[in-house]
Structure formats: C-alpha cells, structure tokens
Amino acid sequence: MPIDVERARRETPGCAHVLHFNNAGASLLPQAVTEAMVRYLQRESEIGGYEAALESQETIGTFYMALTRMLGCRPEEIAYAESATRAWDMAFYGIPLKPGDRILTGRMEYGSNWIAMLQRARQTGASIEVVPSDETGQICVAALRGMLDERVKLIALTHGPINGGLVNPAAEVGKIARDAGVLYLLDACQSAGQMPLNVEELGCDFLSATGRKYLRGPRGTGFLYVRETALNRLEPPFLDMFAAEWVSRDAYQLQPNARRFEQFEANYAAKIGLGVAVDYALQWGLDAIQERIYTLAANLRARLALLPRITVQDLGREQCGIVSFTVEGMEGHDLWYLRNRLAEQRIHIWTSIPSGTRLDMDARNLTRLARASLHYYNTEAESDRFCTTLRTMITS
Ligand SMILES: Cc1ncc(COP(=O)(O)O)c(C=O)c1O
C-alpha cells in the first residue's frame, strides 16, 4: 500500500515547522515515539527509575520484538546500544585478530569504522585492504571474491555511506562471506528504516544501526544484530555484571545470547522510543517506505541537475534517499554557509566532510558535499521549494 503522506505528516509535528531534508542526520520523530518516551520519563519521575523499569518490562521488551520482525531474526540475536558506532565496535573489537590476518572493506567505509580498523591493525598486526569499487562506485563483488583467502578474518561493509545515495550490494557480499565462512559485519546505519533488511537475505553475521536516522527513533540509541552461529566466534570487548555473571572469584559466565553485548545501564525511555519507532516503520511497511523515498530522491536529483552550477554527485547502481551535490565555485566552508542560509528559511540540509568517508572523498577529490536526504514524509512540493530557494541563493 502506498504511504498516506498526509497522515504521515499529521503524525510528525516537525513537518509543520521545517522542511526537513536531513534525515540521514536525524529524522523528525513521529508523535507516537515522543509520547511513549515522555510517558515513561513521567513514570520514572513519579516512582523511580528501577521501579519504572520493572513496571514496564513488557514495554521495554517490545524493542526486541520490533527488531526481530524488522530483521527476520530471533529476539536473542539483538543487543541494544547507545549508538551505531558502539554497536559496531562491540562486534569489531571482539573479533580475534593476529599478525597476517586480513580485514576486507570497501571504499565507502564510514570514518569511525576505519579509525577502529586502523587502531586494531596497529595493535594486532592485521592488515586492512580496500576492495576496489566497480564502474558505478559500488563494491566490486568479483574483486572481493578474488581477494579471499584463509587469512581473511572479516569483511566489514558500509551498506549506504554517509555522503551519498549509493547502496552497496550487501546481499551479494553476504553470499560470498557465507560461502567462504568469513565473518561479515554490515554497517546498516543509513539503510535501516529506509529499505527492507532481512538478515537471512543479507547473509551478515553482524548488523549495526542507529535509531535517529531513517528509523525515526530518538538520539542516543542503536542496536547490534549478532547471528546465533557467530556468537561464540568472538567475545565482547567490554563486560559488566549484566553482560556476564560473576560466578566465582576467578570466573564469569557470559549471557547465552546477544545480550552479552549490552550493559546494565541504559536510557530506557530512549530504548522504548526506538522500539515504538521500529514498529511505526513496520506499520507503514518498509517496501512502501523505500519506494516513496527512492522516487522522491530520484525526482530531486533530476531537478537539481537542471539548476545552474549544481552537479549531482551520487554514485551507485542503486541509489537511496540521500542526494549529494556540489555547487560550482563553492568549496569547503562555502557549502556550510549555504546550509546556514537555507536553515534561516527553515530548510534543513547537511554537508559531508572528507573525514566521514575519506577513501571516497579523496578518490573523487571532493572537499565537501551538500547532502539533502529525504524521507517518506517529505513531498514533491518541498522539493520544489528547496530547488527554488537554492536557485535564488546560488544565482543572486
Ligand atoms: C554509515 C554510518 N555508519 C555509522 C554511523 C554512526 O552512527 P552513530 O552516530 O549512531 O554512532 C553513521 C552516522 O552518520 C553513518 O552514516
């Protein structure tokens, strides 16, 4: 069923205030998410944090059930995290590596992931190798296949990068990883909430994502999926009395499932909010969400391409809701000032800097990109207004 855009906008109070094309940064919250969090915080203030958590155990548990439905996995395979980066780190830093081991990744890899890889490469003597991109910019699946050997311990791939519309062929990579028995860590931070994600089809062992972007959850939330069969191939880098039980002076026992990647303390209001956000997305249907986002974004690319001085910079065979562009004569900070001027008109976009995706930005000689990222609650009328305002700003 197509998205009822009017209803979606009614249920998103922010739509009345701003033209929000910064969904790859953080989306506008649905009213239901805000209400669930406020309700829970109210209970914390009335009866105390531990008591509110006990009283709301079932509601908190819906976080796991919602993600189970979204990813096609079991609730025991989900861990809550405070961000996508921490979720990714909890898997990555737990994977055993030694000198000579190889980590394969792609050109679109996210900056924080790359920094973590560099750190572990220095600490362990493992190497990081970048699988070449094909002519469309996506990871070259044939090259990946050719690079595999018994020293490859991990394939780490960013599904959709922070700086543009490209979507990597994550399921094809998953098939290769599974055939080779290599662990596969998928950063689905930008794709979660934007398209259907089924972990069986993706073939990943781990999947990390954040709450605040296309899932429309609150800030400070994220999650990690850990395939049951991968659970014992690594140990979480940090443990506490929730992730493990202290059973005797010299021994602890890990939780039997992905909860071993969590910690005792959490922002329960935010966790509940993310569960509600995931359920809200499922209620629209991720196929319908994807179709609407892709159509809006394709139309915006076509319109931007007609504007003077603008070059649309999106790569990839498949392109999602993130639209990236440059403006002739505007380097680095100029694009940030352009963002500020648009914000004065209550039009929200963002910019991408080289350190977010340095391999790709350096390869394309880009100092900064403007990024307009669309969600299903955006409209063609908003794209019109955006393009008209932008044209005035860059031509006057
Ligand atoms: C591809 C990708 N991975 C990871 C992250 C990090 O997410 P978080 O800020 O929740 O750690 C981002 C954030 O922009 C991202 O775009």
The ligand as a MOL file (V3000), in Angstrom:
LIG
                    3D

  0  0  0     0  0            999 V3000
M  V30 BEGIN CTAB
M  V30 COUNTS 16 16 0 0 0
M  V30 BEGIN ATOM
M  V30 1 C 27.2020 4.8130 7.6020 0
M  V30 2 C 27.2230 5.2450 9.0250 0
M  V30 3 N 27.7040 4.4140 9.9520 0
M  V30 4 C 27.7360 4.7530 11.2490 0
M  V30 5 C 27.3050 5.9820 11.6790 0
M  V30 6 C 27.4210 6.3300 13.1290 0
M  V30 7 O 26.2050 6.3460 13.8000 0
M  V30 8 P 26.1730 6.8210 15.3250 0
M  V30 9 O 26.4010 8.2980 15.3160 0
M  V30 10 O 24.8310 6.4080 15.8460 0
M  V30 11 O 27.2900 6.1220 16.0210 0
M  V30 12 C 26.8120 6.8980 10.7530 0
M  V30 13 C 26.3580 8.2320 11.1790 0
M  V30 14 O 26.1960 9.1470 10.4150 0
M  V30 15 C 26.7560 6.5120 9.3840 0
M  V30 16 O 26.2830 7.3400 8.4410 0
M  V30 END ATOM
M  V30 BEGIN BOND
M  V30 1 1 1 2
M  V30 2 1 2 3
M  V30 3 2 2 15
M  V30 4 2 3 4
M  V30 5 1 4 5
M  V30 6 1 5 6
M  V30 7 2 5 12
M  V30 8 1 6 7
M  V30 9 1 7 8
M  V30 10 2 8 9
M  V30 11 1 8 10
M  V30 12 1 8 11
M  V30 13 1 12 13
M  V30 14 1 12 15
M  V30 15 2 13 14
M  V30 16 1 15 16
M  V30 END BOND
M  V30 END CTAB
M  END
